[in-house]
């Protein structure tokens, strides 16, 4: 019986080690654009470059989907409602959504330079884990 349990344990370890690292197929299913957004797929890109792409937009609802450090990220800029939404599926499978309300253009300009939407002097984001 101990040999059987050992074999099962060994089989599980081998299967875990043979999986490609950084895959988040199930989490990535959740990361889709809501209706009304035009999303540009940037492939492998930095947060700053994705913010720069959105900062060049003139209005409406736009998004940028990209992969940074193994995380799949979609940034949504909704100028009509004055907000930015970030959906991030980490390489470990955790999916988090962040909301920045107000000052879309100022936040995107800051992020294009600094790689972060947390602009000094502006309210912090609210967030939630999408797996609860």
N, CA, C and O atoms as a GROMACS GRO file, in nm:
protein
  528
    1UNK      N    1   0.082  -0.120   0.000
    1UNK     CA    2   0.000   0.000   0.000
    1UNK      C    3   0.086   0.127   0.000
    1UNK      O    4   0.056   0.223  -0.070
    2UNK      N    5   0.193   0.127   0.078
    2UNK     CA    6   0.283   0.242   0.083
    2UNK      C    7   0.347   0.263  -0.054
    2UNK      O    8   0.365   0.377  -0.098
    3UNK      N    9   0.381   0.153  -0.122
    3UNK     CA   10   0.441   0.166  -0.255
    3UNK      C   11   0.340   0.228  -0.352
    3UNK      O   12   0.378   0.308  -0.438
    4UNK      N   13   0.213   0.191  -0.339
    4UNK     CA   14   0.109   0.247  -0.426
    4UNK      C   15   0.092   0.396  -0.404
    4UNK      O   16   0.081   0.472  -0.500
    5UNK      N   17   0.090   0.438  -0.278
    5UNK     CA   18   0.078   0.581  -0.247
    5UNK      C   19   0.201   0.657  -0.295
    5UNK      O   20   0.191   0.769  -0.345
    6UNK      N   21   0.317   0.595  -0.280
    6UNK     CA   22   0.440   0.657  -0.327
    6UNK      C   23   0.438   0.674  -0.479
    6UNK      O   24   0.483   0.777  -0.530
    7UNK      N   25   0.386   0.576  -0.550
    7UNK     CA   26   0.379   0.585  -0.696
    7UNK      C   27   0.283   0.696  -0.740
    7UNK      O   28   0.312   0.769  -0.834
    8UNK      N   29   0.170   0.707  -0.671
    8UNK     CA   30   0.075   0.813  -0.704
    8UNK      C   31   0.137   0.950  -0.678
    8UNK      O   32   0.125   1.041  -0.760
    9UNK      N   33   0.204   0.963  -0.563
    9UNK     CA   34   0.270   1.090  -0.529
    9UNK      C   35   0.374   1.124  -0.634
    9UNK      O   36   0.378   1.238  -0.682
   10UNK      N   37   0.459   1.029  -0.671
   10UNK     CA   38   0.562   1.052  -0.771
   10UNK      C   39   0.502   1.092  -0.906
   10UNK      O   40   0.554   1.182  -0.973
   11UNK      N   41   0.392   1.026  -0.947
   11UNK     CA   42   0.324   1.059  -1.071
   11UNK      C   43   0.276   1.204  -1.070
   11UNK      O   44   0.289   1.275  -1.169
   12UNK      N   45   0.219   1.246  -0.956
   12UNK     CA   46   0.169   1.384  -0.945
   12UNK      C   47   0.282   1.485  -0.953
   12UNK      O   48   0.268   1.588  -1.018
   13UNK      N   49   0.394   1.456  -0.888
   13UNK     CA   50   0.509   1.547  -0.891
   13UNK      C   51   0.562   1.560  -1.034
   13UNK      O   52   0.590   1.671  -1.080
   14UNK      N   53   0.575   1.448  -1.104
   14UNK     CA   54   0.624   1.453  -1.241
   14UNK      C   55   0.531   1.534  -1.331
   14UNK      O   56   0.578   1.609  -1.416
   15UNK      N   57   0.400   1.519  -1.313
   15UNK     CA   58   0.305   1.594  -1.395
   15UNK      C   59   0.309   1.743  -1.365
   15UNK      O   60   0.296   1.824  -1.456
   16UNK      N   61   0.325   1.779  -1.240
   16UNK     CA   62   0.334   1.920  -1.206
   16UNK      C   63   0.459   1.983  -1.265
   16UNK      O   64   0.455   2.096  -1.314
   17UNK      N   65   0.571   1.910  -1.262
   17UNK     CA   66   0.695   1.964  -1.314
   17UNK      C   67   0.696   1.973  -1.466
   17UNK      O   68   0.771   2.053  -1.522
   18UNK      N   69   0.615   1.891  -1.534
   18UNK     CA   70   0.619   1.891  -1.680
   18UNK      C   71   0.527   1.997  -1.743
   18UNK      O   72   0.529   2.016  -1.864
   19UNK      N   73   0.447   2.063  -1.662
   19UNK     CA   74   0.359   2.167  -1.714
   19UNK      C   75   0.441   2.290  -1.752
   19UNK      O   76   0.534   2.326  -1.681
   20UNK      N   77   0.407   2.355  -1.863
   20UNK     CA   78   0.480   2.477  -1.899
   20UNK      C   79   0.458   2.585  -1.794
   20UNK      O   80   0.346   2.608  -1.750
   21UNK      N   81   0.565   2.650  -1.754
   21UNK     CA   82   0.552   2.754  -1.652
   21UNK      C   83   0.490   2.879  -1.714
   21UNK      O   84   0.508   2.908  -1.832
   22UNK      N   85   0.416   2.953  -1.631
   22UNK     CA   86   0.359   3.078  -1.676
   22UNK      C   87   0.228   3.065  -1.752
   22UNK      O   88   0.177   3.166  -1.800
   23UNK      N   89   0.174   2.947  -1.764
   23UNK     CA   90   0.048   2.932  -1.838
   23UNK      C   91  -0.070   2.966  -1.750
   23UNK      O   92  -0.079   2.920  -1.636
   24UNK      N   93  -0.158   3.046  -1.801
   24UNK     CA   94  -0.277   3.086  -1.728
   24UNK      C   95  -0.398   3.076  -1.819
   24UNK      O   96  -0.479   3.169  -1.826
   25UNK      N   97  -0.412   2.964  -1.888
   25UNK     CA   98  -0.519   2.950  -1.985
   25UNK      C   99  -0.657   2.975  -1.924
   25UNK      O  100  -0.736   3.049  -1.982
   26UNK      N  101  -0.686   2.915  -1.810
   26UNK     CA  102  -0.819   2.932  -1.753
   26UNK      C  103  -0.841   3.077  -1.708
   26UNK      O  104  -0.950   3.132  -1.727
   27UNK      N  105  -0.740   3.137  -1.649
   27UNK     CA  106  -0.754   3.276  -1.605
   27UNK      C  107  -0.768   3.369  -1.724
   27UNK      O  108  -0.843   3.467  -1.717
   28UNK      N  109  -0.700   3.340  -1.832
   28UNK     CA  110  -0.703   3.428  -1.949
   28UNK      C  111  -0.841   3.434  -2.012
   28UNK      O  112  -0.874   3.532  -2.079
   29UNK      N  113  -0.923   3.331  -1.991
   29UNK     CA  114  -1.059   3.331  -2.046
   29UNK      C  115  -1.139   3.449  -1.989
   29UNK      O  116  -1.221   3.507  -2.059
   30UNK      N  117  -1.115   3.483  -1.865
   30UNK     CA  118  -1.187   3.592  -1.800
   30UNK      C  119  -1.147   3.727  -1.858
   30UNK      O  120  -1.226   3.821  -1.860
   31UNK      N  121  -1.024   3.737  -1.907
   31UNK     CA  122  -0.973   3.865  -1.955
   31UNK      C  123  -1.020   3.891  -2.098
   31UNK      O  124  -0.949   3.866  -2.194
   32UNK      N  125  -1.140   3.941  -2.108
   32UNK     CA  126  -1.193   3.979  -2.238
   32UNK      C  127  -1.252   4.118  -2.226
   32UNK      O  128  -1.294   4.162  -2.118
   33UNK      N  129  -1.252   4.185  -2.336
   33UNK     CA  130  -1.302   4.323  -2.336
   33UNK      C  131  -1.453   4.326  -2.326
   33UNK      O  132  -1.522   4.247  -2.391
   34UNK      N  133  -1.506   4.415  -2.244
   34UNK     CA  134  -1.651   4.436  -2.242
   34UNK      C  135  -1.698   4.493  -2.376
   34UNK      O  136  -1.618   4.548  -2.452
   35UNK      N  137  -1.823   4.479  -2.403
   35UNK     CA  138  -1.879   4.536  -2.526
   35UNK      C  139  -1.851   4.685  -2.532
   35UNK      O  140  -1.856   4.755  -2.431
   36UNK      N  141  -1.823   4.733  -2.651
   36UNK     CA  142  -1.802   4.876  -2.672
   36UNK      C  143  -1.657   4.921  -2.664
   36UNK      O  144  -1.629   5.039  -2.685
   37UNK      N  145  -1.565   4.831  -2.634
   37UNK     CA  146  -1.424   4.867  -2.627
   37UNK      C  147  -1.350   4.816  -2.750
   37UNK      O  148  -1.373   4.705  -2.798
   38UNK      N  149  -1.262   4.899  -2.801
   38UNK     CA  150  -1.171   4.860  -2.908
   38UNK      C  151  -1.037   4.829  -2.842
   38UNK      O  152  -0.973   4.918  -2.786
   39UNK      N  153  -0.994   4.703  -2.848
   39UNK     CA  154  -0.873   4.660  -2.778
   39UNK      C  155  -0.763   4.626  -2.878
   39UNK      O  156  -0.782   4.550  -2.972
   40UNK      N  157  -0.648   4.685  -2.856
   40UNK     CA  158  -0.531   4.660  -2.939
   40UNK      C  159  -0.443   4.556  -2.868
   40UNK      O  160  -0.409   4.574  -2.751
   41UNK      N  161  -0.405   4.449  -2.937
   41UNK     CA  162  -0.319   4.345  -2.880
   41UNK      C  163  -0.174   4.385  -2.906
   41UNK      O  164  -0.131   4.393  -3.020
   42UNK      N  165  -0.099   4.409  -2.798
   42UNK     CA  166   0.038   4.455  -2.809
   42UNK      C  167   0.141   4.343  -2.797
   42UNK      O  168   0.260   4.366  -2.815
   43UNK      N  169   0.096   4.222  -2.766
   43UNK     CA  170   0.191   4.112  -2.744
   43UNK      C  171   0.270   4.136  -2.617
   43UNK      O  172   0.215   4.181  -2.517
   44UNK      N  173   0.398   4.106  -2.621
   44UNK     CA  174   0.486   4.130  -2.507
   44UNK      C  175   0.522   4.278  -2.505
   44UNK      O  176   0.584   4.329  -2.598
   45UNK      N  177   0.484   4.347  -2.398
   45UNK     CA  178   0.506   4.492  -2.390
   45UNK      C  179   0.517   4.534  -2.244
   45UNK      O  180   0.484   4.457  -2.154
   46UNK      N  181   0.564   4.654  -2.222
   46UNK     CA  182   0.571   4.708  -2.086
   46UNK      C  183   0.442   4.782  -2.053
   46UNK      O  184   0.367   4.822  -2.141
   47UNK      N  185   0.420   4.799  -1.924
   47UNK     CA  186   0.303   4.875  -1.879
   47UNK      C  187   0.311   5.017  -1.933
   47UNK      O  188   0.210   5.075  -1.974
   48UNK      N  189   0.432   5.074  -1.932
   48UNK     CA  190   0.450   5.211  -1.981
   48UNK      C  191   0.414   5.223  -2.128
   48UNK      O  192   0.349   5.320  -2.168
   49UNK      N  193   0.454   5.127  -2.209
   49UNK     CA  194   0.423   5.136  -2.353
   49UNK      C  195   0.274   5.116  -2.378
   49UNK      O  196   0.218   5.179  -2.469
   50UNK      N  197   0.209   5.031  -2.301
   50UNK     CA  198   0.064   5.015  -2.316
   50UNK      C  199  -0.009   5.143  -2.276
   50UNK      O  200  -0.104   5.183  -2.343
   51UNK      N  201   0.035   5.206  -2.168
   51UNK     CA  202  -0.026   5.333  -2.127
   51UNK      C  203  -0.004   5.440  -2.232
   51UNK      O  204  -0.093   5.522  -2.257
   52UNK      N  205   0.113   5.441  -2.296
   52UNK     CA  206   0.142   5.538  -2.401
   52UNK      C  207   0.048   5.519  -2.520
   52UNK      O  208   0.002   5.617  -2.580
   53UNK      N  209   0.019   5.395  -2.555
   53UNK     CA  210  -0.074   5.367  -2.665
   53UNK      C  211  -0.212   5.422  -2.631
   53UNK      O  212  -0.276   5.485  -2.715
   54UNK      N  213  -0.259   5.398  -2.509
   54UNK     CA  214  -0.391   5.448  -2.469
   54UNK      C  215  -0.392   5.599  -2.454
   54UNK      O  216  -0.494   5.664  -2.478
   55UNK      N  217  -0.279   5.655  -2.414
   55UNK     CA  218  -0.270   5.800  -2.397
   55UNK      C  219  -0.283   5.874  -2.530
   55UNK      O  220  -0.327   5.988  -2.534
   56UNK      N  221  -0.245   5.810  -2.639
   56UNK     CA  222  -0.256   5.871  -2.771
   56UNK      C  223  -0.399   5.873  -2.822
   56UNK      O  224  -0.431   5.946  -2.916
   57UNK      N  225  -0.486   5.793  -2.760
   57UNK     CA  226  -0.626   5.790  -2.802
   57UNK      C  227  -0.696   5.921  -2.771
   57UNK      O  228  -0.657   5.993  -2.679
   58UNK      N  229  -0.797   5.951  -2.847
   58UNK     CA  230  -0.862   6.081  -2.832
   58UNK      C  231  -0.993   6.075  -2.754
   58UNK      O  232  -1.039   6.178  -2.705
   59UNK      N  233  -1.052   5.961  -2.743
   59UNK     CA  234  -1.178   5.955  -2.671
   59UNK      C  235  -1.240   5.818  -2.680
   59UNK      O  236  -1.183   5.725  -2.737
   60UNK      N  237  -1.358   5.807  -2.624
   60UNK     CA  238  -1.429   5.681  -2.628
   60UNK      C  239  -1.372   5.576  -2.536
   60UNK      O  240  -1.312   5.606  -2.432
   61UNK      N  241  -1.391   5.452  -2.575
   61UNK     CA  242  -1.347   5.339  -2.495
   61UNK      C  243  -1.241   5.260  -2.572
   61UNK      O  244  -1.270   5.204  -2.678
   62UNK      N  245  -1.121   5.256  -2.518
   62UNK     CA  246  -1.011   5.186  -2.583
   62UNK      C  247  -0.940   5.097  -2.481
   62UNK      O  248  -0.946   5.123  -2.361
   63UNK      N  249  -0.875   4.994  -2.531
   63UNK     CA  250  -0.802   4.904  -2.444
   63UNK      C  251  -0.674   4.858  -2.509
   63UNK      O  252  -0.656   4.866  -2.630
   64UNK      N  253  -0.584   4.809  -2.425
   64UNK     CA  254  -0.458   4.751  -2.471
   64UNK      C  255  -0.436   4.622  -2.395
   64UNK      O  256  -0.435   4.620  -2.272
   65UNK      N  257  -0.417   4.514  -2.469
   65UNK     CA  258  -0.389   4.383  -2.409
   65UNK      C  259  -0.241   4.354  -2.432
   65UNK      O  260  -0.191   4.369  -2.544
   66UNK      N  261  -0.171   4.310  -2.325
   66UNK     CA  262  -0.029   4.283  -2.338
   66UNK      C  263   0.016   4.184  -2.232
   66UNK      O  264  -0.056   4.154  -2.137
   67UNK      N  265   0.137   4.134  -2.249
   67UNK     CA  266   0.197   4.042  -2.154
   67UNK      C  267   0.324   4.106  -2.101
   67UNK      O  268   0.411   4.148  -2.177
   68UNK      N  269   0.332   4.114  -1.968
   68UNK     CA  270   0.450   4.172  -1.902
   68UNK      C  271   0.491   4.080  -1.788
   68UNK      O  272   0.412   4.052  -1.699
   69UNK      N  273   0.615   4.034  -1.790
   69UNK     CA  274   0.670   3.946  -1.687
   69UNK      C  275   0.583   3.822  -1.666
   69UNK      O  276   0.570   3.774  -1.554
   70UNK      N  277   0.523   3.770  -1.772
   70UNK     CA  278   0.440   3.651  -1.763
   70UNK      C  279   0.296   3.676  -1.725
   70UNK      O  280   0.214   3.584  -1.730
   71UNK      N  281   0.262   3.798  -1.688
   71UNK     CA  282   0.124   3.833  -1.654
   71UNK      C  283   0.052   3.882  -1.780
   71UNK      O  284   0.109   3.955  -1.861
   72UNK      N  285  -0.073   3.841  -1.796
   72UNK     CA  286  -0.155   3.893  -1.905
   72UNK      C  287  -0.238   4.008  -1.849
   72UNK      O  288  -0.306   3.994  -1.748
   73UNK      N  289  -0.229   4.123  -1.916
   73UNK     CA  290  -0.293   4.245  -1.865
   73UNK      C  291  -0.376   4.309  -1.975
   73UNK      O  292  -0.334   4.314  -2.091
   74UNK      N  293  -0.493   4.357  -1.937
   74UNK     CA  294  -0.570   4.442  -2.027
   74UNK      C  295  -0.599   4.572  -1.953
   74UNK      O  296  -0.654   4.572  -1.843
   75UNK      N  297  -0.561   4.683  -2.015
   75UNK     CA  298  -0.594   4.816  -1.964
   75UNK      C  299  -0.708   4.871  -2.046
   75UNK      O  300  -0.705   4.867  -2.169
   76UNK      N  301  -0.809   4.922  -1.978
   76UNK     CA  302  -0.923   4.984  -2.045
   76UNK      C  303  -0.929   5.130  -2.004
   76UNK      O  304  -0.932   5.162  -1.885
   77UNK      N  305  -0.929   5.219  -2.101
   77UNK     CA  306  -0.947   5.362  -2.074
   77UNK      C  307  -1.085   5.401  -2.124
   77UNK      O  308  -1.115   5.392  -2.243
   78UNK      N  309  -1.169   5.445  -2.032
   78UNK     CA  310  -1.304   5.487  -2.065
   78UNK      C  311  -1.314   5.636  -2.036
   78UNK      O  312  -1.349   5.677  -1.925
   79UNK      N  313  -1.284   5.716  -2.137
   79UNK     CA  314  -1.284   5.862  -2.117
   79UNK      C  315  -1.424   5.918  -2.094
   79UNK      O  316  -1.440   6.018  -2.025
   80UNK      N  317  -1.525   5.854  -2.151
   80UNK     CA  318  -1.661   5.905  -2.133
   80UNK      C  319  -1.707   5.891  -1.987
   80UNK      O  320  -1.788   5.971  -1.940
   81UNK      N  321  -1.657   5.790  -1.915
   81UNK     CA  322  -1.691   5.773  -1.774
   81UNK      C  323  -1.574   5.809  -1.682
   81UNK      O  324  -1.581   5.788  -1.561
   82UNK      N  325  -1.468   5.863  -1.740
   82UNK     CA  326  -1.351   5.912  -1.666
   82UNK      C  327  -1.294   5.806  -1.571
   82UNK      O  328  -1.282   5.829  -1.451
   83UNK      N  329  -1.260   5.688  -1.629
   83UNK     CA  330  -1.202   5.583  -1.546
   83UNK      C  331  -1.110   5.493  -1.629
   83UNK      O  332  -1.120   5.484  -1.751
   84UNK      N  333  -1.022   5.427  -1.556
   84UNK     CA  334  -0.932   5.327  -1.614
   84UNK      C  335  -0.953   5.198  -1.536
   84UNK      O  336  -0.964   5.199  -1.413
   85UNK      N  337  -0.957   5.087  -1.608
   85UNK     CA  338  -0.969   4.955  -1.546
   85UNK      C  339  -0.852   4.871  -1.592
   85UNK      O  340  -0.819   4.867  -1.710
   86UNK      N  341  -0.790   4.805  -1.496
   86UNK     CA  342  -0.682   4.710  -1.527
   86UNK      C  343  -0.730   4.572  -1.483
   86UNK      O  344  -0.770   4.552  -1.369
   87UNK      N  345  -0.724   4.477  -1.575
   87UNK     CA  346  -0.749   4.337  -1.542
   87UNK      C  347  -0.617   4.263  -1.562
   87UNK      O  348  -0.556   4.272  -1.668
   88UNK      N  349  -0.575   4.191  -1.459
   88UNK     CA  350  -0.445   4.124  -1.464
   88UNK      C  351  -0.460   3.978  -1.420
   88UNK      O  352  -0.509   3.949  -1.311
   89UNK      N  353  -0.418   3.888  -1.509
   89UNK     CA  354  -0.408   3.746  -1.476
   89UNK      C  355  -0.261   3.716  -1.456
   89UNK      O  356  -0.182   3.717  -1.551
   90UNK      N  357  -0.224   3.691  -1.332
   90UNK     CA  358  -0.082   3.665  -1.305
   90UNK      C  359  -0.045   3.527  -1.357
   90UNK      O  360  -0.131   3.443  -1.383
   91UNK      N  361   0.083   3.507  -1.372
   91UNK     CA  362   0.132   3.378  -1.421
   91UNK      C  363   0.098   3.265  -1.325
   91UNK      O  364   0.105   3.148  -1.363
   92UNK      N  365   0.062   3.297  -1.201
   92UNK     CA  366   0.023   3.195  -1.104
   92UNK      C  367  -0.126   3.164  -1.110
   92UNK      O  368  -0.173   3.071  -1.044
   93UNK      N  369  -0.203   3.241  -1.189
   93UNK     CA  370  -0.345   3.215  -1.206
   93UNK      C  371  -0.438   3.310  -1.134
   93UNK      O  372  -0.559   3.303  -1.154
   94UNK      N  373  -0.385   3.398  -1.049
   94UNK     CA  374  -0.468   3.494  -0.978
   94UNK      C  375  -0.514   3.603  -1.075
   94UNK      O  376  -0.433   3.656  -1.151
   95UNK      N  377  -0.642   3.636  -1.070
   95UNK     CA  378  -0.694   3.741  -1.156
   95UNK      C  379  -0.746   3.854  -1.068
   95UNK      O  380  -0.829   3.833  -0.980
   96UNK      N  381  -0.694   3.974  -1.092
   96UNK     CA  382  -0.729   4.091  -1.012
   96UNK      C  383  -0.776   4.202  -1.105
   96UNK      O  384  -0.726   4.216  -1.216
   97UNK      N  385  -0.874   4.280  -1.058
   97UNK     CA  386  -0.925   4.394  -1.134
   97UNK      C  387  -0.907   4.519  -1.049
   97UNK      O  388  -0.946   4.522  -0.932
   98UNK      N  389  -0.847   4.624  -1.109
   98UNK     CA  390  -0.826   4.752  -1.042
   98UNK      C  391  -0.903   4.860  -1.116
   98UNK      O  392  -0.912   4.858  -1.239
   99UNK      N  393  -0.957   4.956  -1.041
   99UNK     CA  394  -1.032   5.070  -1.098
   99UNK      C  395  -0.971   5.200  -1.049
   99UNK      O  396  -0.957   5.222  -0.928
  100UNK      N  397  -0.935   5.287  -1.143
  100UNK     CA  398  -0.890   5.422  -1.113
  100UNK      C  399  -0.996   5.517  -1.163
  100UNK      O  400  -1.023   5.523  -1.283
  101UNK      N  401  -1.057   5.591  -1.074
  101UNK     CA  402  -1.164   5.683  -1.112
  101UNK      C  403  -1.109   5.824  -1.124
  101UNK      O  404  -1.044   5.875  -1.032
  102UNK      N  405  -1.136   5.887  -1.236
  102UNK     CA  406  -1.098   6.026  -1.257
  102UNK      C  407  -0.960   6.046  -1.317
  102UNK      O  408  -0.871   5.963  -1.300
  103UNK      N  409  -0.946   6.157  -1.388
  103UNK     CA  410  -0.816   6.204  -1.440
  103UNK      C  411  -0.751   6.103  -1.535
  103UNK      O  412  -0.631   6.076  -1.523
  104UNK      N  413  -0.828   6.049  -1.627
  104UNK     CA  414  -0.777   5.945  -1.718
  104UNK      C  415  -0.652   5.992  -1.792
  104UNK      O  416  -0.550   5.922  -1.792
  105UNK      N  417  -0.657   6.108  -1.855
  105UNK     CA  418  -0.543   6.155  -1.935
  105UNK      C  419  -0.419   6.179  -1.849
  105UNK      O  420  -0.308   6.146  -1.889
  106UNK      N  421  -0.438   6.236  -1.732
  106UNK     CA  422  -0.326   6.262  -1.641
  106UNK      C  423  -0.263   6.131  -1.593
  106UNK      O  424  -0.141   6.120  -1.586
  107UNK      N  425  -0.346   6.032  -1.559
  107UNK     CA  426  -0.296   5.902  -1.514
  107UNK      C  427  -0.221   5.829  -1.626
  107UNK      O  428  -0.115   5.772  -1.603
  108UNK      N  429  -0.276   5.832  -1.747
  108UNK     CA  430  -0.211   5.764  -1.859
  108UNK      C  431  -0.078   5.830  -1.894
  108UNK      O  432   0.018   5.761  -1.928
  109UNK      N  433  -0.071   5.962  -1.887
  109UNK     CA  434   0.054   6.033  -1.914
  109UNK      C  435   0.160   5.994  -1.810
  109UNK      O  436   0.275   5.970  -1.844
  110UNK      N  437   0.120   5.988  -1.683
  110UNK     CA  438   0.211   5.948  -1.576
  110UNK      C  439   0.258   5.804  -1.599
  110UNK      O  440   0.378   5.775  -1.589
  111UNK      N  441   0.165   5.714  -1.629
  111UNK     CA  442   0.198   5.573  -1.649
  111UNK      C  443   0.288   5.552  -1.770
  111UNK      O  444   0.374   5.464  -1.770
  112UNK      N  445   0.269   5.633  -1.875
  112UNK     CA  446   0.354   5.622  -1.993
  112UNK      C  447   0.500   5.654  -1.960
  112UNK      O  448   0.591   5.602  -2.024
  113UNK      N  449   0.521   5.739  -1.861
  113UNK     CA  450   0.658   5.774  -1.818
  113UNK      C  451   0.710   5.684  -1.708
  113UNK      O  452   0.828   5.650  -1.707
  114UNK      N  453   0.622   5.644  -1.614
  114UNK     CA  454   0.667   5.575  -1.493
  114UNK      C  455   0.623   5.428  -1.484
  114UNK      O  456   0.667   5.357  -1.394
  115UNK      N  457   0.538   5.383  -1.576
  115UNK     CA  458   0.495   5.243  -1.575
  115UNK      C  459   0.399   5.208  -1.463
  115UNK      O  460   0.390   5.092  -1.423
  116UNK      N  461   0.326   5.307  -1.413
  116UNK     CA  462   0.237   5.286  -1.299
  116UNK      C  463   0.126   5.390  -1.304
  116UNK      O  464   0.152   5.508  -1.325
  117UNK      N  465   0.001   5.347  -1.284
  117UNK     CA  466  -0.112   5.440  -1.286
  117UNK      C  467  -0.134   5.515  -1.155
  117UNK      O  468  -0.216   5.606  -1.150
  118UNK      N  469  -0.061   5.478  -1.050
  118UNK     CA  470  -0.076   5.543  -0.920
  118UNK      C  471  -0.008   5.680  -0.924
  118UNK      O  472   0.105   5.696  -0.877
  119UNK      N  473  -0.077   5.777  -0.978
  119UNK     CA  474  -0.026   5.912  -0.998
  119UNK      C  475  -0.027   5.988  -0.866
  119UNK      O  476  -0.130   5.994  -0.799
  120UNK      N  477   0.087   6.047  -0.829
  120UNK     CA  478   0.091   6.124  -0.704
  120UNK      C  479  -0.016   6.234  -0.702
  120UNK      O  480  -0.039   6.303  -0.801
  121UNK      N  481  -0.080   6.247  -0.586
  121UNK     CA  482  -0.181   6.351  -0.568
  121UNK      C  483  -0.320   6.311  -0.614
  121UNK      O  484  -0.415   6.387  -0.594
  122UNK      N  485  -0.335   6.193  -0.674
  122UNK     CA  486  -0.467   6.147  -0.719
  122UNK      C  487  -0.513   6.030  -0.632
  122UNK      O  488  -0.431   5.960  -0.574
  123UNK      N  489  -0.644   6.010  -0.623
  123UNK     CA  490  -0.695   5.901  -0.540
  123UNK      C  491  -0.643   5.764  -0.585
  123UNK      O  492  -0.624   5.740  -0.704
  124UNK      N  493  -0.618   5.675  -0.488
  124UNK     CA  494  -0.570   5.540  -0.521
  124UNK      C  495  -0.681   5.457  -0.584
  124UNK      O  496  -0.798   5.494  -0.579
  125UNK      N  497  -0.643   5.345  -0.644
  125UNK     CA  498  -0.745   5.259  -0.708
  125UNK      C  499  -0.819   5.175  -0.605
  125UNK      O  500  -0.777   5.163  -0.489
  126UNK      N  501  -0.928   5.119  -0.649
  126UNK     CA  502  -0.996   5.014  -0.574
  126UNK      C  503  -0.975   4.886  -0.653
  126UNK      O  504  -0.964   4.889  -0.776
  127UNK      N  505  -0.970   4.775  -0.584
  127UNK     CA  506  -0.946   4.650  -0.653
  127UNK      C  507  -1.018   4.534  -0.591
  127UNK      O  508  -1.066   4.540  -0.478
  128UNK      N  509  -1.024   4.427  -0.669
  128UNK     CA  510  -1.086   4.304  -0.618
  128UNK      C  511  -1.026   4.185  -0.689
  128UNK      O  512  -0.987   4.193  -0.806
  129UNK      N  513  -1.018   4.076  -0.617
  129UNK     CA  514  -0.975   3.949  -0.673
  129UNK      C  515  -1.096   3.890  -0.743
  129UNK      O  516  -1.204   3.881  -0.684
  130UNK      N  517  -1.081   3.849  -0.868
  130UNK     CA  518  -1.196   3.798  -0.943
  130UNK      C  519  -1.226   3.651  -0.913
  130UNK      O  520  -1.325   3.597  -0.960
  131UNK      N  521  -1.140   3.588  -0.835
  131UNK     CA  522  -1.168   3.451  -0.788
  131UNK      C  523  -1.204   3.461  -0.642
  131UNK      O  524  -1.116   3.463  -0.556
  132UNK      N  525  -1.332   3.466  -0.612
  132UNK     CA  526  -1.373   3.471  -0.471
  132UNK      C  527  -1.485   3.377  -0.445
  132UNK      O  528  -1.532   3.368  -0.331
   0.00000   0.00000   0.00000
